[in-house]
């Protein structure tokens, strides 16, 4: 009889859901994988790619458009290394270089007819500073009269010329 009571009590306990013998460990669900991503991430990746390609194309266009500036700065640097002061050939070469750069950037109609003080004032208006007052006339004297320019004034003229080449503002619709 004892055995029958044990069997009955064990079957009753097995059917009782609140029985402590029925408890098990909590089973955690498997971790959510990182792949494949949600559809929104695909859209974000496409937009990022398009923005990167647009930025690269914009940079290439700007780099190509400013090739004349890099060439002019290199030519001015060659004048800087080649001299201990300015002679007539150096001053004439600098004037030609500035004129070619201006023609490339602003066009023949607004630059070709400028000479003398009008040229130096135009350089001041388009991004230079100090050409018309002191350095431009000294460059003209050096180029046309053969009066040598002292090294410090020549260096100042080359530095301002470099700055103008790098910083000048191009014509409307230009580069």
LINBELDA-V80159 format. One record per backbone hydrogen bond with DSSP energy under -0.5 kcal/mol. NH is the residue of the N-H (numbers start at 1). CO is the residue of the C=O. E is the energy in kcal/mol with one decimal. If there is no record, write none. Layout:
nh=NH co=CO e=E
nh=NH co=CO e=E
//
This chain:
nh=5 co=1 e=-2.1
nh=6 co=2 e=-1.9
nh=7 co=3 e=-2.1
nh=8 co=4 e=-2.4
nh=9 co=5 e=-2.6
nh=10 co=6 e=-2.2
nh=11 co=7 e=-2.0
nh=12 co=8 e=-2.4
nh=13 co=9 e=-2.4
nh=14 co=10 e=-1.9
nh=15 co=11 e=-1.3
nh=16 co=12 e=-0.9
nh=17 co=15 e=-0.7
nh=19 co=16 e=-1.4
nh=22 co=19 e=-1.4
nh=23 co=20 e=-1.2
nh=28 co=26 e=-0.6
nh=41 co=38 e=-1.4
nh=42 co=38 e=-0.8
nh=43 co=39 e=-1.7
nh=44 co=40 e=-2.2
nh=45 co=41 e=-2.2
nh=46 co=42 e=-2.2
nh=47 co=43 e=-2.4
nh=48 co=44 e=-2.3
nh=49 co=45 e=-2.2
nh=50 co=46 e=-2.5
nh=51 co=47 e=-2.4
nh=52 co=48 e=-2.3
nh=53 co=49 e=-2.4
nh=54 co=50 e=-2.5
nh=55 co=51 e=-2.4
nh=56 co=52 e=-2.2
nh=57 co=53 e=-2.5
nh=58 co=54 e=-2.4
nh=59 co=55 e=-2.3
nh=60 co=56 e=-2.5
nh=61 co=57 e=-2.3
nh=62 co=58 e=-2.3
nh=63 co=59 e=-2.7
nh=64 co=60 e=-2.5
nh=65 co=61 e=-2.2
nh=66 co=62 e=-1.5
nh=67 co=64 e=-1.4
nh=70 co=66 e=-1.7
nh=71 co=67 e=-2.3
nh=72 co=68 e=-2.2
nh=73 co=69 e=-2.6
nh=74 co=70 e=-2.0
nh=75 co=71 e=-2.1
nh=76 co=72 e=-2.5
nh=77 co=73 e=-2.3
nh=78 co=74 e=-1.8
nh=79 co=75 e=-1.7
nh=80 co=76 e=-1.9
nh=81 co=77 e=-2.0
nh=82 co=78 e=-1.8
nh=83 co=79 e=-0.8
nh=86 co=149 e=-1.8
nh=91 co=87 e=-2.3
nh=92 co=88 e=-2.3
nh=93 co=89 e=-2.3
nh=94 co=90 e=-2.4
nh=95 co=91 e=-2.3
nh=96 co=92 e=-2.5
nh=97 co=93 e=-2.5
nh=98 co=94 e=-2.5
nh=99 co=95 e=-2.2
nh=100 co=96 e=-2.7
nh=101 co=97 e=-2.2
nh=102 co=98 e=-2.3
nh=103 co=99 e=-2.6
nh=104 co=100 e=-2.3
nh=105 co=101 e=-2.0
nh=106 co=102 e=-3.4
nh=107 co=102 e=-0.6
nh=107 co=103 e=-1.2
nh=110 co=107 e=-0.7
nh=111 co=107 e=-0.8
nh=111 co=108 e=-0.6
nh=112 co=108 e=-2.0
nh=114 co=111 e=-1.7
nh=118 co=115 e=-1.1
nh=119 co=115 e=-0.8
nh=120 co=116 e=-1.7
nh=121 co=117 e=-2.5
nh=122 co=118 e=-2.0
nh=123 co=119 e=-2.1
nh=124 co=120 e=-1.9
nh=125 co=121 e=-2.3
nh=126 co=122 e=-1.9
nh=127 co=124 e=-0.9
nh=128 co=123 e=-2.4
nh=132 co=120 e=-0.5
nh=134 co=130 e=-1.2
nh=135 co=130 e=-1.6
nh=136 co=131 e=-3.1
nh=138 co=134 e=-1.2
nh=139 co=135 e=-2.2
nh=140 co=136 e=-2.6
nh=141 co=137 e=-2.4
nh=142 co=138 e=-2.2
nh=143 co=139 e=-2.8
nh=144 co=140 e=-2.9
nh=145 co=140 e=-0.5
nh=145 co=141 e=-1.7
nh=146 co=141 e=-0.7
nh=146 co=142 e=-0.6
nh=147 co=141 e=-1.4
nh=148 co=146 e=-0.6
nh=149 co=86 e=-1.6
nh=154 co=150 e=-2.5
nh=155 co=151 e=-2.8
nh=156 co=152 e=-2.0
nh=157 co=153 e=-2.5
nh=158 co=154 e=-2.5
nh=159 co=155 e=-2.7
nh=160 co=156 e=-2.5
nh=161 co=157 e=-2.2
nh=162 co=158 e=-2.6
nh=163 co=159 e=-2.4
nh=164 co=160 e=-2.5
nh=165 co=161 e=-2.5
nh=166 co=162 e=-2.3
nh=167 co=163 e=-2.6
nh=168 co=164 e=-2.4
nh=169 co=126 e=-1.3
nh=170 co=168 e=-0.5
nh=171 co=105 e=-0.9
nh=174 co=171 e=-2.0
//
